[in-house]
Amino acid sequence: MSVHWLDLVVIAVYLGLMLWLGLAFSRRASRDTGEFFLSGRSLPWFVAGTSMAATTFASDTPLVVTEFVRTQGVAGNWVWFNFAISHLVTTFFLARLWRRSGVTTDVEFCELRYGGRGAASLRLFKGLFYAFITNVVVLGWVILAMTAIAGAFGVPKLVTLALCIALASLYASMAGLWGVVVTDLLQFVVAMGGAVLLAVKVLQAEGGLAALRARLPHLIDAAGEPAARMAPLTGFDWASPGFRAAFLGFLVAVLVQWWSWKYSDGGGVLIQRMNASRSERDSLLGTLWFAVLTYAVRPWPWFLVALVSLWVYPNLGPVPADHKAIYPAMMASYLGPGLLGLMLAAMLAAFMSTIDTHMNLASSYFVHDVYRRFLKKDASERHYVRVARLTGLVIVVLGSLVAWQSSSISFLFVFLLQLVAGAGAVFLLRWFWWRITAWSEIAAMLTSLVVATLLNLANKGDWFGHHFAAWEIFVLNVLLSALVWVTVALLGPRETTGRLVAFVARTRPPGRWPARFWPGGERRPQGVTGARAWANVLAGVALIYGLLFGAGQFFFGRAARGELLLLAALAGGLWLLFSLRRETA
């Protein structure tokens, strides 16, 4: 497959615009680390939320979604659908608290919530882990996706890696977070526009929605199940091993996984935007806007293209690596000169919005939580910005090495989810339960890392004569880690009263905080808590899943079901409208 000169012109114009925007914000970003990492804490909710959605819409996203649809059906995407619940809990319980905390990073929070050597040790460990492990793996799969896209057009993997390093380093190191979020707005529009354009052109060429609906009964995924199913289960047959595995995996996804992952309390990218918002209300509304865009708006153009690809490119087998090149192949097959360039620019937009964010975020972890805290405390602000830019370059080079050694985007995605699954409950409970300590959080993270790594190695080496499914690794990791961290929380050293009083005075959290930790001895959580907050979460679930699955029912020609789901979405949306109007800024 080749690229027309007109496509190259479109791509060049887009890249020129992005680099110009990076230069426009470079002087502002160079002032200090507050501007470079948090945009001066002045983002309105619409900008913050769209930036969250843009940065989680990477060039790998349509590729891995296509893998899931082709190998496990639309239902295979429950591996990330369930995170809508997590993000709604973050929205209504934690978004205000994060903005209220005043921290620069979620790692700095360790020394707000905890004290002593435990807090310092935890901050150092998490700063290094999040900078050089978590963000490097994320960059690895994002860059791997770009090599797959470029490879479909004959560009060698090594050349793609070199171009990715050069482009990302030049752009992200200049702009800081202000440049990142402003360009995220444009990049999200371009990336979504490209996804919709491809879906429309594919459907037009293949006979429209009517042709898709006629073929639905015959579209089978690599597991031999109907690819268009939106629920993992097509019947009830407990005697079937396949049914039991799908049923238990689905239960783990909706009941366990959403609170047992590394971003159970928001996570680095979202927390960075929450803390950069201009007010607590902007933090809450921005996170809600992100959840709606991510789960209700983005997915269906990708799903439709993936479903059509099952009859255009059939019989690739069950190996995920076989499927990652299908999305770029569909681009090349259905888009002519100019339009293909626009689509490639859209994929570049998705790539850049994620790369620049994770370079900036990883730099903030290293500079703010390791370098400035433990190595060089009294340097100038411009010195720290220079170190941040250098760190970003190191991070993207390491991410490129991960991409060079990897072949499956979906494996990296799932493995990273498993890696810290055992600590997810601690990340949430530390806001609500005073007995959580720095040592219990350290114990949870270390146990989780060891268990996830050992179980994946056991699968590779067939140590136990049993291949652990992804959901089994999640459950075992959560249970074994909980056994360790709960023991440490209950039997280990307690947090000092002075530290907990300062934390409660700053954040005014909900939960079971004894009166002795509250100023004046009177419990006064600030904001919406308890039953009303949970009602908001349930309304958000109705809104997001109603829109997501209601749209699918209409695409598949099931109007009656679609109307019921959209009515549920309307009810959830109205509840949130009236509930949020009652809140103060």
Backbone torsions as a table, in degrees:
resi	resn	phi	psi	omega
1	MET	NA	136.6	-176.7
2	SER	-121.2	163.4	-179.3
3	VAL	-110.2	130.0	180.0
4	HIS	-74.4	155.1	179.8
5	TRP	-60.3	-32.3	178.7
6	LEU	-64.2	-36.4	176.5
7	ASP	-63.1	-41.1	179.8
8	LEU	-64.2	-35.8	177.5
9	VAL	-64.1	-45.9	179.3
10	VAL	-59.4	-45.2	-180.0
11	ILE	-63.6	-42.4	-179.1
12	ALA	-63.6	-41.6	178.2
13	VAL	-61.6	-44.4	179.8
14	TYR	-62.4	-47.3	-179.7
15	LEU	-62.6	-39.1	177.2
16	GLY	-60.9	-41.4	178.3
17	LEU	-63.4	-43.4	-179.2
18	MET	-64.3	-42.7	179.9
19	LEU	-68.0	-35.0	176.1
20	TRP	-63.0	-42.9	177.3
21	LEU	-64.0	-39.1	177.1
22	GLY	-60.8	-42.9	177.4
23	LEU	-64.9	-37.8	-178.4
24	ALA	-61.6	-31.7	-178.0
25	PHE	-100.7	0.0	-174.3
26	SER	-65.7	-38.8	-178.8
27	ARG	-67.0	-42.5	178.8
28	ARG	-63.4	-42.1	-178.6
29	ALA	-65.7	-25.4	-176.4
30	SER	-80.5	-7.3	-176.7
31	ARG	-61.4	-53.5	-177.8
32	ASP	-163.4	174.0	-177.8
33	THR	-70.7	-25.0	176.6
34	GLY	-63.1	-40.6	176.1
35	GLU	-73.8	-40.6	-175.5
36	PHE	-67.3	-39.0	-174.8
37	PHE	-100.6	-26.4	-172.3
38	LEU	-132.3	11.7	175.9
39	SER	55.2	29.8	-179.6
40	GLY	67.2	18.3	-179.4
41	ARG	52.0	51.9	-174.7
42	SER	-133.3	19.6	-176.5
43	LEU	-79.3	129.5	170.2
44	PRO	-71.0	160.9	-172.1
45	TRP	-60.7	-38.2	-177.1
46	PHE	-64.8	-41.8	179.4
47	VAL	-68.4	-45.3	-179.2
48	ALA	-61.1	-46.7	-177.6
49	GLY	-67.8	-41.3	178.3
50	THR	-65.9	-37.2	177.1
51	SER	-63.7	-40.5	175.5
52	MET	-58.6	-45.9	-178.5
53	ALA	-66.5	-38.8	-178.8
54	ALA	-66.3	-41.9	-175.1
55	THR	-74.5	-21.9	174.3
56	THR	-90.8	-2.2	173.2
57	PHE	-100.1	85.6	-178.2
58	ALA	-95.9	172.5	177.3
59	SER	-64.6	-21.9	178.3
60	ASP	-77.3	-20.7	-169.6
61	THR	-60.8	-52.9	178.7
62	PRO	-64.0	-27.5	179.3
63	LEU	-70.4	-46.0	-178.7
64	VAL	-72.3	-33.6	175.4
65	VAL	-63.5	-40.9	176.8
66	THR	-62.4	-41.0	175.0
67	GLU	-56.3	-48.5	-177.6
68	PHE	-61.7	-45.7	-177.9
69	VAL	-63.8	-43.7	-176.5
70	ARG	-72.5	-28.7	-177.3
71	THR	-99.9	-28.4	-175.1
72	GLN	-133.4	8.1	-176.7
73	GLY	77.1	175.6	176.5
74	VAL	-55.1	-34.1	-179.2
75	ALA	-62.8	-21.3	177.4
76	GLY	-60.7	-19.0	-179.3
77	ASN	-80.0	0.2	171.8
78	TRP	-62.3	-15.7	175.9
79	VAL	-61.8	-22.0	173.7
80	TRP	-123.9	-17.9	173.8
81	PHE	-53.6	-39.1	-174.8
82	ASN	-62.8	-21.0	-177.7
83	PHE	-71.2	-11.4	172.9
84	ALA	-58.9	-38.7	178.1
85	ILE	-62.1	-45.6	179.1
86	SER	-58.9	-44.1	-177.5
87	HIS	-70.6	-29.3	175.6
88	LEU	-72.4	-38.7	174.3
89	VAL	-61.9	-43.5	176.2
90	THR	-59.0	-43.1	-178.3
91	THR	-58.9	-51.5	-168.7
92	PHE	-93.9	-12.8	177.6
93	PHE	-111.6	-31.5	-167.6
94	LEU	-120.6	-20.5	-174.4
95	ALA	-58.7	-44.7	177.8
96	ARG	-64.9	-39.1	-177.4
97	LEU	-65.9	-40.4	178.2
98	TRP	-62.1	-45.2	179.1
99	ARG	-64.8	-36.4	-179.8
100	ARG	-68.7	-28.4	-176.2
101	SER	-65.1	-30.6	178.4
102	GLY	75.1	11.4	-178.7
103	VAL	-80.4	159.6	175.9
104	THR	-84.5	-39.9	178.7
105	THR	-131.3	161.9	175.8
106	ASP	-68.4	-20.4	176.3
107	VAL	-74.0	-36.6	175.3
108	GLU	-58.7	-28.6	178.8
109	PHE	-54.8	-28.3	-179.4
110	CYS	-54.3	-40.7	-177.6
111	GLU	-90.3	-0.9	167.1
112	LEU	-86.7	-41.6	-176.8
113	ARG	-82.8	-35.1	-176.5
114	TYR	-119.9	167.7	178.1
115	GLY	-133.3	172.4	173.6
116	GLY	77.6	-165.6	-177.5
117	ARG	-64.1	-33.2	179.5
118	GLY	-60.4	-44.2	-179.7
119	ALA	-65.3	-43.5	179.6
120	ALA	-64.7	-42.1	179.2
121	SER	-63.3	-42.8	179.7
122	LEU	-64.1	-42.4	-179.7
123	ARG	-63.9	-42.2	178.6
124	LEU	-63.8	-46.7	-178.8
125	PHE	-62.4	-48.6	-177.6
126	LYS	-69.1	-35.5	177.7
127	GLY	-59.9	-44.8	178.5
128	LEU	-71.0	-41.9	-177.7
129	PHE	-64.7	-47.1	-178.6
130	TYR	-70.0	-34.2	-179.6
131	ALA	-72.3	-46.2	-167.7
132	PHE	-110.4	-2.2	174.8
133	ILE	-117.1	-66.4	-174.8
134	THR	-57.9	-54.8	-176.4
135	ASN	-70.1	-29.6	177.1
136	VAL	-67.3	-42.4	178.2
137	VAL	-64.2	-42.4	178.0
138	VAL	-59.9	-48.3	178.0
139	LEU	-61.3	-33.8	179.0
140	GLY	-59.5	-47.4	-177.8
141	TRP	-75.5	-28.2	176.7
142	VAL	-67.7	-43.9	178.7
143	ILE	-68.8	-36.6	176.0
144	LEU	-58.1	-39.6	178.0
145	ALA	-62.7	-40.7	178.9
146	MET	-65.5	-34.8	177.0
147	THR	-66.8	-34.2	177.4
148	ALA	-67.2	-42.1	179.5
149	ILE	-65.3	-48.6	-179.9
150	ALA	-65.4	-36.2	179.9
151	GLY	-61.9	-31.0	178.4
152	ALA	-65.3	-18.1	179.9
153	PHE	-111.6	18.1	172.8
154	GLY	84.8	10.5	178.9
155	VAL	-86.6	124.2	-179.0
156	PRO	-60.9	151.4	-177.3
157	LYS	-60.1	-42.1	-178.2
158	LEU	-64.4	-40.0	178.1
159	VAL	-64.3	-42.9	178.4
160	THR	-61.0	-43.7	179.5
161	LEU	-60.6	-43.8	-179.8
162	ALA	-63.0	-43.1	179.1
163	LEU	-65.8	-40.0	179.0
164	CYS	-61.7	-44.8	179.7
165	ILE	-61.1	-47.2	-177.3
166	ALA	-64.3	-47.8	-176.7
167	LEU	-65.0	-49.5	-177.0
168	ALA	-65.2	-41.4	-177.4
169	SER	-65.8	-44.1	-179.6
170	LEU	-62.8	-46.2	-173.5
171	TYR	-73.5	-53.1	-172.6
172	ALA	-70.3	-33.5	-178.0
173	SER	-70.0	-23.9	-179.7
174	MET	-78.4	-44.9	-157.5
175	ALA	-86.8	-30.2	-171.9
176	GLY	68.6	-174.7	-174.0
177	LEU	-67.9	-32.2	178.2
178	TRP	-60.3	-47.9	177.8
179	GLY	-63.3	-37.2	179.4
180	VAL	-61.1	-50.4	-173.4
181	VAL	-73.5	-34.0	178.8
182	VAL	-66.7	-45.6	178.0
183	THR	-70.1	-26.0	175.5
184	ASP	-57.6	-37.4	179.3
185	LEU	-59.7	-48.7	178.9
186	LEU	-66.6	-42.6	-176.9
187	GLN	-65.4	-35.6	178.8
188	PHE	-66.3	-43.2	178.9
189	VAL	-62.8	-44.8	-179.6
190	VAL	-64.9	-45.0	-177.5
191	ALA	-66.0	-43.9	178.2
192	MET	-67.5	-39.8	177.7
193	GLY	-60.8	-40.3	177.6
194	GLY	-64.9	-41.1	179.3
195	ALA	-63.9	-43.0	178.8
196	VAL	-66.6	-42.4	179.0
197	LEU	-57.4	-46.7	-179.1
198	LEU	-64.0	-43.3	179.8
199	ALA	-60.9	-42.3	-179.7
200	VAL	-64.7	-46.9	-178.6
201	LYS	-64.7	-39.3	179.0
202	VAL	-64.2	-46.9	-179.2
203	LEU	-65.6	-40.9	177.9
204	GLN	-59.1	-42.9	-177.2
205	ALA	-70.9	-25.4	-174.6
206	GLU	-105.1	11.8	175.3
207	GLY	101.3	8.9	174.5
208	GLY	79.7	-172.5	-179.5
209	LEU	-62.8	-30.8	179.5
210	ALA	-61.2	-41.7	178.6
211	ALA	-67.0	-39.7	178.0
212	LEU	-62.3	-45.3	-179.5
213	ARG	-62.7	-37.7	179.4
214	ALA	-66.7	-30.8	-177.5
215	ARG	-89.4	-12.4	-174.3
216	LEU	-50.1	-45.7	-178.2
217	PRO	-62.7	-18.4	-175.1
218	HIS	-104.3	0.2	179.9
219	LEU	-86.8	110.9	-175.2
220	ILE	-117.4	134.3	178.3
221	ASP	-81.4	-179.3	-175.9
222	ALA	-66.3	-19.0	178.3
223	ALA	-86.9	-1.0	179.4
224	GLY	84.5	14.8	-179.2
225	GLU	-108.7	160.8	176.8
226	PRO	-59.0	124.0	-174.3
227	ALA	-70.9	-24.9	-175.7
228	ALA	-84.2	-1.3	-178.0
229	ARG	-65.9	136.5	179.5
230	MET	-99.7	-16.1	171.8
231	ALA	-104.9	145.1	-176.8
232	PRO	-65.9	-15.4	-172.9
233	LEU	-113.7	131.2	178.5
234	THR	-105.7	-2.0	178.9
235	GLY	-175.2	-172.0	178.5
236	PHE	-125.2	111.2	179.9
237	ASP	-145.7	83.0	-174.3
238	TRP	-62.6	-24.1	179.9
239	ALA	-70.9	-17.7	-178.7
240	SER	-83.7	123.0	176.8
241	PRO	-58.2	-36.7	178.8
242	GLY	-63.5	-41.1	178.2
243	PHE	-64.7	-46.0	-177.9
244	ARG	-60.5	-42.6	-179.9
245	ALA	-63.3	-43.9	180.0
246	ALA	-66.3	-42.3	-178.2
247	PHE	-64.4	-48.6	-179.0
248	LEU	-67.6	-37.7	176.9
249	GLY	-62.4	-39.8	178.5
250	PHE	-66.6	-42.8	178.3
251	LEU	-60.3	-43.2	178.9
252	VAL	-62.6	-40.0	-179.1
253	ALA	-61.9	-46.3	-172.8
254	VAL	-89.2	-19.9	-177.6
255	LEU	-106.8	-23.1	-173.6
256	VAL	-122.6	-48.6	-166.8
257	GLN	-63.3	-33.6	-174.5
258	TRP	-67.2	-24.0	176.6
259	TRP	-106.9	0.6	-177.7
260	SER	-120.3	52.2	176.6
261	TRP	-136.6	172.4	-170.8
262	LYS	-66.4	-20.4	-179.3
263	TYR	-109.7	31.3	-175.7
264	SER	-62.5	-25.6	178.1
265	ASP	-107.8	19.8	178.1
266	GLY	124.5	-51.2	177.8
267	GLY	87.1	161.6	-170.1
268	GLY	-54.7	-51.2	-176.2
269	VAL	-63.4	-48.5	-178.7
270	LEU	-66.9	-42.5	-178.9
271	ILE	-63.7	-37.7	177.3
272	GLN	-59.3	-42.9	178.7
273	ARG	-71.0	-38.4	176.7
274	MET	-60.1	-46.0	-178.9
275	ASN	-69.5	-23.4	178.4
276	ALA	-86.3	-6.4	-179.2
277	SER	-70.2	155.0	-173.6
278	ARG	-78.6	-14.5	179.2
279	SER	-156.9	168.6	176.5
280	GLU	-63.0	-39.3	179.4
281	ARG	-64.7	-40.7	176.9
282	ASP	-63.1	-36.3	177.3
283	SER	-62.5	-45.3	179.8
284	LEU	-65.9	-51.0	-177.2
285	LEU	-64.9	-37.2	178.7
286	GLY	-63.5	-40.3	179.6
287	THR	-68.7	-38.3	176.4
288	LEU	-64.9	-43.4	178.5
289	TRP	-60.5	-42.0	175.8
290	PHE	-58.3	-45.6	-177.8
291	ALA	-62.3	-41.4	179.7
292	VAL	-65.4	-46.6	179.5
293	LEU	-61.5	-42.1	-173.0
294	THR	-70.4	-43.7	-171.8
295	TYR	-101.8	-26.6	-176.1
296	ALA	-103.3	-23.7	-173.7
297	VAL	-105.0	-44.5	-168.8
298	ARG	-72.4	-39.2	-159.5
299	PRO	-72.3	-35.7	-165.3
300	TRP	-65.4	-33.7	173.4
301	PRO	-57.5	-38.3	177.9
302	TRP	-69.0	-43.1	-179.0
303	PHE	-60.2	-43.7	-177.6
304	LEU	-63.5	-44.0	178.1
305	VAL	-63.6	-41.7	-179.7
306	ALA	-63.4	-40.2	179.7
307	LEU	-66.3	-43.9	178.0
308	VAL	-62.3	-35.6	-178.1
309	SER	-62.7	-20.5	-179.1
310	LEU	-67.3	-27.5	174.5
311	TRP	-100.2	-16.5	176.3
312	VAL	-81.1	-41.5	178.9
313	TYR	-127.0	75.0	-176.9
314	PRO	-83.0	172.4	165.5
315	ASN	59.9	43.3	174.5
316	LEU	-88.7	-10.7	178.6
317	GLY	90.2	-179.0	-172.6
318	PRO	-86.6	-7.1	-174.2
319	VAL	-75.6	120.4	-176.3
320	PRO	-56.9	-36.6	-178.0
321	ALA	-59.8	-25.3	178.7
322	ASP	-68.3	-21.3	-169.3
323	HIS	-102.7	-11.0	-172.1
324	LYS	-70.6	-20.0	-179.9
325	ALA	-90.0	0.5	-175.1
326	ILE	-69.0	-42.5	-177.8
327	TYR	-61.3	-49.7	175.6
328	PRO	-63.5	-30.2	176.4
329	ALA	-65.0	-38.3	176.5
330	MET	-65.4	-38.9	176.6
331	MET	-58.2	-49.4	-176.9
332	ALA	-67.1	-30.4	-175.9
333	SER	-78.5	-29.2	-169.5
334	TYR	-116.4	-6.7	-178.3
335	LEU	-114.0	130.3	179.4
336	GLY	-86.3	-178.5	179.1
337	PRO	-54.7	140.1	-176.6
338	GLY	89.9	-57.9	177.2
339	LEU	-66.9	-38.9	176.4
340	LEU	-63.7	-40.8	176.5
341	GLY	-61.3	-40.1	177.3
342	LEU	-63.2	-40.8	179.4
343	MET	-67.7	-40.3	176.9
344	LEU	-65.2	-36.3	174.3
345	ALA	-63.7	-37.3	177.1
346	ALA	-63.6	-40.8	177.7
347	MET	-67.3	-36.5	174.5
348	LEU	-64.1	-37.7	177.6
349	ALA	-61.5	-45.7	178.4
350	ALA	-62.8	-41.2	179.1
351	PHE	-62.1	-49.3	-174.9
352	MET	-67.8	-37.2	-178.6
353	SER	-64.8	-29.7	178.0
354	THR	-85.2	-43.9	-178.9
355	ILE	-60.7	-48.2	-176.1
356	ASP	-64.8	-36.8	178.9
357	THR	-64.3	-47.6	-175.6
358	HIS	-73.2	-28.4	171.7
359	MET	-66.0	-45.1	179.2
360	ASN	-64.4	-43.2	-178.3
361	LEU	-66.6	-46.6	178.9
362	ALA	-61.4	-38.8	177.1
363	SER	-63.0	-39.6	179.6
364	SER	-64.4	-38.4	177.6
365	TYR	-63.1	-47.9	-176.8
366	PHE	-68.8	-49.1	-174.8
367	VAL	-69.4	-49.6	-173.3
368	HIS	-78.0	-37.5	-171.4
369	ASP	-102.9	-12.0	178.3
370	VAL	-121.7	-62.3	-172.6
371	TYR	-64.9	-52.6	-177.8
372	ARG	-71.9	-34.8	-176.0
373	ARG	-77.5	-38.6	-171.0
374	PHE	-118.4	-21.0	-172.1
375	LEU	-109.4	-48.3	-176.1
376	LYS	-142.5	97.8	-169.3
377	LYS	-87.5	-21.2	-168.1
378	ASP	-120.6	27.2	178.7
379	ALA	-80.4	171.2	178.9
380	SER	-75.6	161.3	178.2
381	GLU	-62.0	-39.0	180.0
382	ARG	-65.1	-32.7	176.3
383	HIS	-62.7	-44.5	-179.4
384	TYR	-65.9	-35.3	177.1
385	VAL	-65.3	-40.5	177.6
386	ARG	-62.9	-42.2	178.0
387	VAL	-63.6	-38.7	179.0
388	ALA	-62.0	-42.1	179.9
389	ARG	-65.8	-40.0	177.3
390	LEU	-66.0	-40.6	178.7
391	THR	-61.5	-41.3	178.4
392	GLY	-58.4	-39.3	177.8
393	LEU	-63.8	-43.8	178.9
394	VAL	-61.3	-42.3	-177.7
395	ILE	-62.0	-44.8	-176.5
396	VAL	-71.0	-30.7	174.6
397	VAL	-66.5	-43.7	177.6
398	LEU	-63.3	-40.3	177.1
399	GLY	-62.0	-36.4	177.8
400	SER	-66.5	-35.2	176.5
401	LEU	-65.6	-39.7	175.7
402	VAL	-61.2	-44.5	179.4
403	ALA	-61.7	-39.0	-179.0
404	TRP	-62.9	-34.8	-176.3
405	GLN	-91.8	-2.5	-172.9
406	SER	-112.3	159.2	177.8
407	SER	-130.4	-21.3	-175.3
408	SER	-118.6	117.4	176.6
409	ILE	-66.6	-43.7	-175.8
410	SER	-64.7	-34.1	177.8
411	PHE	-64.1	-46.5	178.9
412	LEU	-60.3	-40.8	-179.7
413	PHE	-60.9	-51.2	-177.0
414	VAL	-69.1	-39.6	-179.4
415	PHE	-62.5	-40.5	179.0
416	LEU	-66.2	-35.6	175.0
417	LEU	-62.0	-41.6	-177.8
418	GLN	-70.4	-30.6	-168.3
419	LEU	-59.9	-38.3	-177.2
420	VAL	-118.2	17.6	-176.9
421	ALA	-58.4	-36.1	-177.5
422	GLY	-69.5	-14.9	-179.7
423	ALA	-100.3	-5.7	-176.2
424	GLY	-58.3	-41.0	-179.6
425	ALA	-63.2	-37.6	179.5
426	VAL	-65.5	-41.7	179.9
427	PHE	-58.7	-34.2	176.8
428	LEU	-78.5	-50.3	-171.0
429	LEU	-68.0	-22.2	-179.6
430	ARG	-62.9	-20.2	175.7
431	TRP	-79.7	-20.7	-168.8
432	PHE	-119.1	-18.3	-173.6
433	TRP	-128.2	121.3	-173.4
434	TRP	-70.0	-18.4	-176.9
435	ARG	-76.8	-14.7	175.5
436	ILE	-64.6	131.1	-179.8
437	THR	-124.1	170.4	177.1
438	ALA	-60.9	-37.6	-178.5
439	TRP	-68.5	-35.3	177.3
440	SER	-69.4	-33.9	176.6
441	GLU	-68.9	-40.7	175.8
442	ILE	-61.5	-44.3	179.8
443	ALA	-61.1	-41.4	-179.8
444	ALA	-63.6	-45.4	-177.6
445	MET	-67.0	-44.8	-178.7
446	LEU	-65.5	-43.3	178.6
447	THR	-62.1	-43.2	-179.2
448	SER	-62.4	-44.2	179.0
449	LEU	-60.7	-43.7	-178.0
450	VAL	-67.4	-47.0	-177.0
451	VAL	-63.7	-47.8	-178.9
452	ALA	-61.3	-43.0	-179.4
453	THR	-65.6	-45.3	-178.5
454	LEU	-64.2	-41.2	-178.8
455	LEU	-68.2	-36.3	176.0
456	ASN	-69.6	-37.3	174.9
457	LEU	-66.4	-36.6	177.5
458	ALA	-62.3	-39.4	176.0
459	ASN	-62.5	-43.4	-176.9
460	LYS	-67.6	-38.2	-177.3
461	GLY	-97.6	0.5	-179.5
462	ASP	53.1	51.0	-175.6
463	TRP	-68.3	-37.6	-171.9
464	PHE	-109.4	5.6	-176.9
465	GLY	69.0	18.6	-179.2
466	HIS	-142.6	131.3	176.7
467	HIS	-92.3	115.6	-178.4
468	PHE	-74.9	123.5	174.2
469	ALA	-69.0	161.1	-178.7
470	ALA	-57.1	-41.0	-178.3
471	TRP	-68.5	-31.4	177.3
472	GLU	-67.1	-39.6	177.8
473	ILE	-63.8	-41.6	177.3
474	PHE	-58.1	-51.2	-174.8
475	VAL	-64.9	-47.1	179.4
476	LEU	-61.4	-40.2	-180.0
477	ASN	-64.5	-45.5	-179.8
478	VAL	-62.5	-45.4	-176.8
479	LEU	-67.5	-48.0	-178.4
480	LEU	-66.7	-39.6	178.3
481	SER	-66.2	-40.6	179.3
482	ALA	-62.2	-39.6	178.1
483	LEU	-57.1	-38.3	-178.5
484	VAL	-77.5	-51.5	-172.5
485	TRP	-72.5	-32.2	176.2
486	VAL	-65.6	-40.4	176.9
487	THR	-60.5	-44.6	179.5
488	VAL	-65.5	-40.7	-179.4
489	ALA	-63.7	-39.9	-175.4
490	LEU	-84.6	-34.2	-174.1
491	LEU	-106.5	-16.7	-178.4
492	GLY	-81.3	-178.9	179.7
493	PRO	-63.1	142.8	-179.3
494	ARG	-88.5	158.4	176.0
495	GLU	-72.2	147.4	-179.1
496	THR	-69.8	148.1	179.7
497	THR	-61.0	-39.8	-178.8
498	GLY	-60.0	-41.3	179.3
499	ARG	-66.3	-42.9	-178.7
500	LEU	-68.2	-36.3	176.6
501	VAL	-62.5	-43.5	179.6
502	ALA	-64.6	-40.5	178.9
503	PHE	-63.7	-46.5	-179.0
504	VAL	-65.5	-39.4	179.3
505	ALA	-63.4	-35.6	-179.3
506	ARG	-75.0	-45.2	-168.5
507	THR	-104.7	-22.5	-176.9
508	ARG	47.2	64.2	-173.1
509	PRO	-81.4	160.4	169.5
510	PRO	-78.8	-178.1	175.8
511	GLY	105.0	-173.4	-173.5
512	ARG	-91.7	71.2	176.9
513	TRP	-100.0	116.0	-179.5
514	PRO	-57.2	154.0	-176.0
515	ALA	-59.9	-27.1	-177.1
516	ARG	-66.4	-15.8	178.6
517	PHE	-91.7	-6.1	-177.0
518	TRP	-97.1	140.2	176.0
519	PRO	-57.1	126.4	-178.8
520	GLY	78.8	0.3	177.8
521	GLY	75.9	11.7	-178.5
522	GLU	-115.7	124.4	179.8
523	ARG	-70.1	121.7	179.4
524	ARG	-141.5	71.4	174.8
525	PRO	-58.8	141.7	-176.6
526	GLN	-105.3	135.3	-179.2
527	GLY	97.2	-176.3	-179.0
528	VAL	-79.1	126.6	-179.9
529	THR	-135.7	177.2	171.8
530	GLY	65.0	-137.5	-171.7
531	ALA	-61.4	-39.4	-178.0
532	ARG	-68.3	-37.1	177.1
533	ALA	-64.7	-41.1	177.2
534	TRP	-66.6	-35.5	176.1
535	ALA	-63.0	-38.3	176.3
536	ASN	-64.2	-39.6	177.4
537	VAL	-61.5	-46.9	-179.8
538	LEU	-63.4	-38.7	176.8
539	ALA	-64.4	-39.0	176.6
540	GLY	-64.3	-38.3	176.1
541	VAL	-61.1	-45.2	178.9
542	ALA	-62.3	-42.2	-179.6
543	LEU	-63.0	-51.8	-172.6
544	ILE	-72.6	-50.5	-178.5
545	TYR	-71.3	-30.5	175.4
546	GLY	-62.7	-44.4	177.5
547	LEU	-67.5	-44.5	-177.3
548	LEU	-60.8	-54.5	-175.0
549	PHE	-83.3	-25.9	174.6
550	GLY	-64.2	-43.8	176.9
551	ALA	-60.1	-41.3	179.2
552	GLY	-61.7	-40.8	179.4
553	GLN	-63.5	-38.8	177.3
554	PHE	-67.2	-42.5	177.6
555	PHE	-59.6	-34.9	-177.3
556	PHE	-90.1	6.1	175.3
557	GLY	80.8	22.3	179.8
558	ARG	-111.1	73.7	-170.0
559	ALA	-63.6	-39.9	-176.8
560	ALA	-61.6	-46.1	178.1
561	ARG	-64.3	-40.7	179.6
562	GLY	-60.8	-40.8	179.4
563	GLU	-63.6	-41.3	178.9
564	LEU	-62.6	-43.3	-179.6
565	LEU	-67.6	-37.9	178.1
566	LEU	-70.5	-30.8	173.0
567	LEU	-64.4	-40.4	176.0
568	ALA	-62.4	-40.5	177.5
569	ALA	-63.6	-41.1	178.8
570	LEU	-62.5	-43.7	179.4
571	ALA	-61.8	-44.4	178.2
572	GLY	-63.4	-41.1	179.1
573	GLY	-64.8	-40.8	178.7
574	LEU	-65.1	-41.6	177.6
575	TRP	-58.3	-47.1	-178.5
576	LEU	-65.2	-37.5	179.2
577	LEU	-59.0	-48.9	-178.6
578	PHE	-73.2	-35.8	-179.5
579	SER	-66.7	-44.5	-176.8
580	LEU	-73.6	-27.1	177.3
581	ARG	-67.0	-22.9	180.0
582	ARG	-81.7	-12.9	-178.4
583	GLU	-83.6	153.5	177.1
584	THR	-92.4	160.2	177.4
585	ALA	-72.5	NA	NA
